[in-house]
Amino acid sequence: WQLIAPRDPRRPPLVFHYVPVIGCAVSYGMDPLGFLDECRRKYGPVFTYPLLGRKITATLGPLGSNFVLNGKLAHVNAEEAYTHLTTPVFGTEVVYDVPNHVLMEQKKFVKFGLTTENFRRYVGLIRQEVLDYMSKHVYAEGTKTVSPGTDAFETSSEITILTASATLQGREVRAAMDKSFAQLYHDLDGGFTPLNFVFPKLPLPSYRRRDRAQLKMREFYISILEKRRASTEEPDLDMLTALQNQEYKTGEPLTDKQIAHIMIALLMAGQHTSAATGAWAILRLGENQDLQRRLYEEQLEYHLDKESGKLRPLEYETLSTPLLSAFIKELLRMHPPLHSLMRKIILDCPVPASVGAPSAEPHASESFKKRNEGAEYVIPKGEYVLAAPGYSQVDEGIWGKDAKEFRAGRWLEEGNKVPGEEDEGEEDYGWGKISKGGKSAYLPFGAGRHRCIGEQFANVQLGTIIATLVRENTWTLDQDFPGNDYTTMIVMPAKPRKVTFKRREKVL
Ligand code: HEM
């Protein structure tokens, strides 16, 4: 049918596929960025592909990202793209289970809990969690200094949840993490998979476990709120307290249930993203001994107290040293946890010619240019659009020949500028002024109204974890550098992903 049907010139080119319902799921699922690249070479930067009953139009390149992420609310909608996955996990009345204007208010409430004051406290707490974890769970019994065959992702995952609970989630959650909370998290997380995304309702035991865990976790947070209210002690000035003190524009306060669900959303949104990034950090430094040494030397250069000969404790204000920041930026360029972001089209939506135009396509052949000159496509209501910042972040047409090379130093080069990152001004979506910046070729935290709210926290968490590991250890990769595992919601390093940590003989 595809071969004989005349193509509607107002629709983007349709990717050829053999199996009607499954569509391109196999090629996309196995290697999404490779699939997008192949399609782009055949069809240009804007094309539609069928995926398990949905029609998705990818708009590649920075202009394509901007089209999706800064699209008009009347046209593009995140709730309808994500709610079937997120609401059973986060719970109702928050994030994608509410109209956009309510989410914008909820993001503003969360911002009240992300204060500089709190970040200052967090650095020491995170450092202590890393040290405790390494000595309890990583260094082998007997030596207490060496850890052969340590799984980088499992280590990072556990450190991430312990550090997030010791800080953002509050001390009651951290205390319960050693007991029941870890299992609840595990069961809830079992409902946050591509299977749940594609088939939101299946009579599977993992779905029932997810629903039970969601209820219990909500009850747990509500019981913390109740205990805090009944207590005569001053409450910690943490996220829970910040949320308790907020009210909507209507004058209504957040209910305990909504607070519980926002806390769950923060836990889930931050866990996989930061854990995957931390794992890539461990692996990249295991692979590159020179970079590891230079990061250690940077700690000495910036933090050595000459009098005592000891490294000063890490502090929020001085945490972001140049190479450490460049390293984290490069991790998120090469290994963005979310390489693609989706929206549902709720009103027929024109794609500006500039997004799909030959001028947006550096690889275009002459015939492609001729065919598409001045093209303006329309994406009909009910279909989906996909921005792929992770694709642009390693595009040679944008970054040059070494686009796919891991090179933290690129961020330190004089005059280095992210392609497309012109100052486009700021926009206030109701939760703080943020730079519009959707046309940038570097968007690991997204752009526009749905831009990540946890960027600063993630930087503090990752920076402190990496600096602490580097100060205390050296480590090597036990095998070749791992590829990507795309079978989870967030791109993770594929197994094996093992390293051997060795505690420094002399920790300064
Ligand atoms: C949204 C990336 C950590 C909370 C997003 C989006 C991206 C992203 C790309 C945009 C999604 C979209 O437009 O569809 C990351 C990365 C992280 C990280 C790379 C770490 C390295 C965190 C943390 C938190 C968090 C630690 C919580 C403290 C959120 C929330 C949203 C979001 C609540 C939804 C915002 C909305 O739809 O309006 N994140 N994130 N993230 N992130 Fe993060």
Boltz pocket constraint, residues with backbone or C-beta under 6 A from the ligand:
constraints:
  - pocket:
      binder: B
      contacts: [[A, 78], [A, 103], [A, 107], [A, 168], [A, 265], [A, 266], [A, 267], [A, 269], [A, 270], [A, 271], [A, 273], [A, 274], [A, 277], [A, 332], [A, 336], [A, 337], [A, 338], [A, 341], [A, 342], [A, 443], [A, 444], [A, 445], [A, 446], [A, 447], [A, 449], [A, 450], [A, 451], [A, 452], [A, 453], [A, 454], [A, 455], [A, 457], [A, 458]]
      max_distance: 6.0
